[in-house]
């Protein structure tokens, strides 16, 4: 299983090799903090595992983007901070 994040939504990818040697990838969208899951079956077969993964990831990201259309931008609770590291004295 492969995990990715897009706009704060967790994407779990599950890749399967079919009997004909082709690959298919299912994905699950997980909303946080409620952990609400939405499962999507892969409908297309691909000759390589990487193509199946890339297609499913793009499909999942598009689904998240469609769901967020028209909603206000989410605020990051703890945004990353910039840290300046000085050269180590010799």
C-alpha positions as CSV (number, residue, x, y, z in Angstrom):
1,X,0.0,0.0,0.0
2,X,1.2,3.5,-0.9
3,X,0.2,6.6,1.0
4,X,0.1,10.1,-0.4
5,X,-1.4,13.4,0.7
6,X,-3.2,16.1,-1.4
7,X,-4.8,19.2,0.2
8,X,-4.9,17.6,3.6
9,X,-6.6,14.4,2.4
10,X,-4.8,11.1,2.7
11,X,-4.7,8.9,-0.4
12,X,-4.1,5.2,0.0
13,X,-3.2,3.4,-3.2
14,X,-3.5,-0.4,-3.5
15,X,-2.0,-1.9,-6.6
16,X,-3.0,-5.3,-8.0
17,X,-1.6,-7.4,-10.8
18,X,-4.4,-9.0,-12.9
19,X,-4.2,-12.5,-14.3
20,X,-3.4,-11.2,-17.8
21,X,-0.3,-9.5,-16.4
22,X,-1.8,-6.1,-16.5
23,X,-2.0,-3.8,-13.5
24,X,-4.9,-2.0,-11.7
25,X,-4.9,0.4,-8.8
26,X,-7.7,1.1,-6.3
27,X,-7.6,4.2,-4.0
28,X,-9.1,5.3,-0.8
29,X,-9.6,8.9,0.3
30,X,-9.3,9.5,4.0
31,X,-10.6,12.8,5.5
32,X,-8.9,13.9,8.7
33,X,-9.5,14.2,11.6
34,X,-12.8,12.2,11.2
35,X,-11.0,9.4,9.3
36,X,-14.0,9.2,6.9
37,X,-13.1,6.8,4.1
38,X,-14.2,6.8,0.5
39,X,-13.1,3.8,-1.6
40,X,-12.8,3.9,-5.4
41,X,-12.2,0.7,-7.5
42,X,-9.7,1.0,-10.3
43,X,-11.5,0.6,-13.7
44,X,-8.6,0.7,-16.1
45,X,-5.8,-1.8,-16.7
46,X,-2.2,-0.7,-17.5
47,X,0.8,-2.6,-18.8
48,X,3.0,-1.4,-15.9
49,X,2.6,-0.9,-12.2
50,X,3.9,2.6,-12.4
51,X,1.4,3.7,-15.0
52,X,-1.5,2.2,-12.8
53,X,-0.2,4.1,-9.8
54,X,0.2,7.4,-11.6
55,X,-3.2,7.2,-13.1
56,X,-4.9,6.3,-9.8
57,X,-3.0,9.1,-8.0
58,X,-4.1,11.7,-10.6
59,X,-7.7,10.4,-10.5
60,X,-7.7,10.7,-6.6
61,X,-6.2,14.2,-6.8
62,X,-8.8,15.3,-9.3
63,X,-11.6,13.9,-7.1
64,X,-10.3,15.9,-4.1
65,X,-10.1,19.0,-6.3
66,X,-13.7,18.6,-7.5
67,X,-14.9,18.1,-3.9
68,X,-13.0,21.3,-2.8
69,X,-14.4,23.4,-5.7
70,X,-16.2,26.5,-4.4
71,X,-15.1,25.9,-0.8
72,X,-13.0,28.4,1.1
73,X,-9.3,27.7,1.3
74,X,-8.4,25.6,4.4
75,X,-6.1,27.3,6.9
76,X,-3.0,25.3,8.0
77,X,-3.1,25.1,11.8
78,X,0.6,24.8,12.4
79,X,2.3,26.1,9.3
80,X,6.0,25.1,8.8
81,X,8.5,27.6,10.1
82,X,11.6,28.8,8.4
83,X,14.7,27.8,10.2
84,X,18.1,29.4,9.4
85,X,21.1,27.2,10.1
86,X,24.3,28.9,10.7
87,X,27.6,27.5,9.5
88,X,29.2,25.3,12.2
89,X,32.2,27.2,13.8
90,X,35.5,25.6,13.3
